[in-house]
Amino acid sequence: MPGQIVLDPRDRTTTGRWIPPGPIPPSLRQFGQFPNTHAWHPGDLLLFSALIPSRMSRAIIRGQERGGYAPEDARWHHAAVYLGDGITICEASIGGVHCVPVYRYVETHLLRIRRDETLSPDKRWLIAMNALTRLGSRYALERIFSLARQARQGYWRRGNTLPLLGMRAVICSELCNDSYSLVTGRLLVAAASGTVKPADLSMTPQLVDVETSWLRI
């Protein structure tokens, strides 16, 4: 999409070689490509859009479109914080907040990396560490249901409400927004619904997209 820099697993162009640091999933080895994470910084925002979305992912995408977001922003249904080691992200999913290798998304999702280029290296690391302080927090599934109800009315109908920073139960986009805001003292998004959504993180002009290429395994 114009204006968005996206890494697509259907693109078989590579710019170099990636040597795995240890065992990797056999399916990833067979896929034969890995993102050039040398271009990523700790604290970067990662956005994901499944080539074949699950039922829940489809519901998030449809809800964001129904709520008034453009399709190129609504398609991003998941977000995570990159931790800086070349592999690991911190995310909030149904199982709660945890750290996982990015391996699980490489073959099956469009990937977009965004960052605030004004931040110092120390603040970037602090964003990553702030995400880690939420490990074990519960996933706020009730917030997803609330967003679905609001989407039917249109997110634009609600007055601007500041996000509730530091809530223990979070969804993926709130984890990313909180980690940024609690370090910088700035809001990435003042979401009209009061809950920051992946589409908000796609739209915010405070972040820019990072060019990333594929490496051959």
TORFIMI-758249 format. One record per residue: residue in three letters; y, x, z of N, C-alpha, C in turn. Coordinates in steps of 0.1 Angstrom, whole numbers, plus 5000, padded with zeros to 4 digits. Layout:
BEGIN
ALAYXZYXZYXZ...
//
This chain:
BEGIN
MET498850085000500050005000501350095000PRO502350054993503550124993504150145007GLY504550275010505150295023504150335033GLN502850315031501850355041500950465035ILE500750565043499850675039498450645046VAL497450615038496150575043495050665038LEU494150695047492950775043491850675041ASP491250675029490350575024488950635023PRO487950585029486550645028486050635014ARG486550555006486150534992486650644983ASP487650724988488250834981487350954983ARG486751014973485851124975486551264972THR487851264972488551384970488651464983THR488351594982488351674994489251794992THR489851855002490751965001490252095008GLY489052085013488552205021487252175027ARG486852245037485552235044485752215059TRP484952125064484852105078483552145084ILE483552225094482252275100482152195113PRO481152115115480952035127480852135139PRO481452095150481352175162479952165169GLY479152075165477852055171477151945163PRO476151875170475451765163476451655160ILE476251595148476951475144476051365139PRO476451245139475551135134475051165120PRO473751145118473151165105473851095094SER474350975096475050895086476350965082LEU477051025092478251095089477951215080ARG476851285084476551405076476151365061GLN475551255060475151205047476451155039PHE477351095046478651055040479351175034GLY479351295042479751415036481251455037GLN482051375044483451395045483951375060PHE485051445063485551425077487151445075PRO487951365083489351385081489851525086ASN490851575079491451705083492351685095THR491651685107492351665119493251785123HIS493251895116494251995118495651945116ALA495851835109497151785106497551685118TRP496651655127496951565138497451635150HIS498251565158498751615171498251525182PRO498051585194497651505205498751395207GLY498251275211499251165213499551085200ASP498951135189499151055177498550915178LEU499150815171498550685170497650675158LEU496450625160495550605149495350445147LEU495550405135495250265132494050255123PHE493250145125492050125118491949995111SER491349995099491149865092489749875085ALA488849795090487449795085487349755070LEU486549825062486349785049485549645049ILE484649635058483949505060484149465075PRO485249385078485549355092484549275099SER484349295111483549215120484149075122ARG483448985128484048855131485348865139MET485248945149486448955158487649025150SER487249125142488349195135488949095125ARG488149015118488648915109489648815116ALA489248785128490048685136491448755139ILE491448875143492648945146493548955133ILE492948995122493649005109494248865105ARG493448765106493948625102495048585112GLY494848615125495848565134497148635132GLN497148765128498348845126499048785113GLU498248755103498848695091499448565093ARG498648475100499148345104500448345112GLY500448445121501648465129502848515123GLY502748555110503948595103504048735098TYR502948815100503048955095502648965081ALA503149065074502849095060501349145060PRO500649115049499249155048499049305050GLU499949395046499749535047499849585062ASP500549505070500549525084499449455092ALA499149335088498149255095496749305093ARG496549385083495149435081494749535092TRP495749595099495349695109494949615122HIS493749615126493249535137492749615149HIS492849745148492449835159493349955160ALA493550005172494450125174493850215185ALA494150345184493750435194494650555195VAL494550635206495350755208494450875206TYR494950965198494251095195494451185207LEU493351255211493451335223493551485220GLY493551525207493951665204492851765202ASP491551725204490551825203489851825189GLY490351755179489751745166488751635164ILE488351565175487351465174487651345182THR488151355194488151245203489351155203ILE489151025205490150925207489950855219CYS491050795225491050705236491350565231GLU490450475234490650335228490350235239ALA490850115237490449995244489649905235SER488349885239487549795231486849695241ILE485949615236485349515244484749575257GLY484249695256483649755268484649815277GLY485949805274487049865283487649985276VAL488450055284489050175279488150295281HIS487850365270486950485270487350585260CYS486750705260486950805250485650805241VAL485950815228484850825219485150915207PRO484150975201484451055189484950955178VAL485851005169486350925158485250905148TYR484050965149482950965140482650815136ARG482650725145482150585143483050515132TYR484250565130485150495121485250565107VAL484850685106485150765094484650705081GLU483350655082482750605069483150465066THR483650385075483650245073485050185075HIS486050265078487450215080488550285073LEU489550215068490750275064491350335077LEU491950455075492550525087494050555084ARG494850535094496250565092496750635105ILE497450755104497850825115499450825116ARG499950785127501350775129501850855141ARG503150895140503650975152505150965152ASP505750995164507151015166507451155165GLU508051195154508351335151509351395160THR510051315168511151375176510551425190LEU509251405192508751445205508351595206SER508451645218508051785220506551795221PRO505951905219504451925222504051875236ASP504851905246504551865260504451715261LYS505451645255505351505256504251445248ARG503851505237502651455229501451465238TRP501251585245500151595254500151495265LEU501351465270501451365281501051225277ILE501351195264500951065259499451055259ALA498751165254497351165254496751155269MET497351225278496851225292497151095298ASN498251025295498550895300497550795296ALA497150805283496050715279494750735287LEU494450855291493250885298493350835312THR494550815318494650755331494150615332ARG493950555320493550415319492050395318LEU491350515318489850505315489250415325GLY488350325320487650235329488350105330SER489550095326490349965327489549855318ARG489749735322489049625315489749585303TYR489049545293489649495280490149355283ALA491449325279492049195282491749095271LEU490449055271490048955261490848825261GLU491248785273492048665274493448675267ARG493948805265495148825258494848795243ILE493748825238493348795224493348645221PHE492848575231492748425229494148365230SER495048425239496448385240497148405227LEU496948525221497548565208497148465197ALA495848425197495448335187496148205188ARG496348155200497148025202498548045197GLN499148155200500548185196500648195181ALA499648255175499648275160499748145153ARG499148035158499147905152500647855152GLN501447885162502847845162503747935154GLY503248065152504148165146504748245156TYR504548375156505048475165506548475165TRP507148445154508548445153509248345161ARG508548235166509148125173509448165188ARG508948275192509048315206510248405208GLY510948395219512048485222511448625226ASN512248725223511748865226511448875241THR510248925244509748945258509249085259LEU509749155269509249295271507849305274PRO507049395269505649415273505549445287LEU504349405293504049435307503449575308LEU504249675310503649805310502849835322GLY501749905320500949945332499949845337MET499749725330498749635334497349695333ARG496549665342495249735342494349685331ALA494349555328493549515316494449515304VAL493949585293494749605281493949575269ILE494649555258494049555245494449685238CYS493849715227493949855221495449885218SER496149795212497549825209498449845221GLU498149765232498949785244498649925250LEU497449975250497150105255497950205248CYS498050195235498850295227500350285231ASN500850155231502250135234502650175248ASP501750145258502050185271502050335273SER501150405267501050555268502250615263TYR502850565252504050615246505250585255SER505350455259506550415266506650475280LEU505550485287505650545300505950695300VAL505750755289506050905288507550915283THR507950835273509250855267510350775273GLY509950665280510950575286511550485275ARG510850485263511350395252510250305248LEU510550185243509550095238509350125223LEU508050135220507750135205508150005199VAL507749895206507949765201508349675212ALA509349585210509649475219509049355212ALA507749325214507049225207507549085211ALA507749005201508248865203507248785211SER505948815210504948745218504748795232GLY505348915235505148975248503949065248THR503149065238501949145237502049225224VAL501949355225502049445213500749435206LYS500849415193499649395184499549515175PRO498349545169498249645159499249635148ALA499549515143500549495133501949545137ASP502249525150503549585155503549735153LEU502449795157502449945156502449995142SER502049905133502149945118503549935114MET504349835119505649805114506749895120THR506549945132507650005140508250125132PRO509550135130510150245123510250365132GLN509950355145509950475154508850575151LEU507850535143506750625140506750645125VAL506350765120506150795106504650825104ASP504250795091502850825087502650975085VAL501451015088501151165087500151175075GLU500451265066499551295055498251355060THR497151295056495851355060494851345048SER494151455046493151465035491751465041TRP490751455032489351465035488951605034LEU488051645043487351775042485951755039ARG485251845032483851835029483051885040ILE482051815044481151865055480051955049
//
